[in-house]
Amino acid sequence: MREFIYYSRTAPTSGSAIGDDLQEAGRIDIAVHTVIGVFFLSHKIRSDAKLHLLFAGPPDPVKHLELQPVTEGKTGIDKIYLGKKDVSGVLKKMLYKYREGEKREVFPGFWIEKKNFMELVKELDKERRNLYILDADGEDIRTVNIEKDPVFILGDHRGLPDKEFKRLKQYCTPVSIGKRTYFASQTVAVVNNEIDRREDEGRL
């Protein structure tokens, strides 16, 4: 299992803020493409990945959306249909279904709650998870030692806030996918490919 944490300073925290123009809706389009990059293979949804979306935009930050799509069973009963065109609608419904004071399963494998960024990181650290932060100055992902069941952390088009970024260095190993700056969705695709290759070669 590999996990990703995507933090967005601008992504809305209310379903009513998501309209047809996803760029205008707090750049929720970046989150949508990140979901696609994490889970979608050609004609297949990954069953070995989990994604944490941390939305810190208005009106009620911070919302934690946890996604681990169920791939087995009957659609409508055991799982929901998740296609590339449906992602924004799923995120919108998740935000609408938020209830204060509870972690709620909106669909099978899709949870929402109110939780801040560092709280999630500290929880994963206490579970002794191996945390990696995407950082241009980090060690090349092709050479860095990646432990089993890794968690990769990245930000939106504005990057991670400076304060949190400095604190993360206490918990995470910085890794880089190269000197050029990629979209978040491209970054998770590169990381997925590296993990896939290592697993296929028996190196992870």
GIKA-V595523 format. One record per helix or strand of 2 or more residues. SS is the DSSP state (hx for helix, st for strand). FROM is the first residue (numbers start at 0). LEN is the number of residues. Records with the same first field share a line. If there is no record, write none. Layout:
# GIKA-V595523
SS: FROM-LEN / FROM-LEN
This chain:
# GIKA-V595523
st: 1-7 / 39-2 / 43-2 / 48-7 / 62-5 / 103-4 / 109-5 / 129-11 / 149-6 / 172-4
hx: 14-3 / 27-12 / 83-13 / 116-10 / 161-7 / 183-17
